[in-house]
Amino acid sequence: TPSGDNAVRSCLRLMKIDTSSLTVSKTLDVGDFQTYFYYPAIQTDGSNNLIAVFSGSSASQSLPVYASTGYASVYASGQLAGSSGFGIPVLIKSGGSTYTPSSRRFGDYSGAAIDPDGQTVWVAGEYALSPSEWGTAIAEVGF
């Protein structure tokens, strides 16, 4: 249940694993009031900053400032190396419709990969294109 909310929402849970001891060394939960976040992908850049891309939606018309629609949309955010906070999600692609699939399920994946320049990260995520179709948005992101 995100801070200030009264309902359980899907949120992102990111964990840092210490591979030498096989233990969780850090856990980061990302959620927001009246908003659902799902299907994340992560990537670090050459400076060890964390970039995340994910889908998000809300049934409410009173959405957070960074959201422009309640429809399934694509967001990116991140965390500077050494910091403890996670940035405010940035809208990459706004969903254009409700999604009520007939035989297709929503495009339940996201992806992130580092560019050969070592600093830029390319992200891809799914959004509601129409009531029965989803689209893919691709963006270049970085700190």
Disulfide bonds with the S-S distance in Angstrom:
none
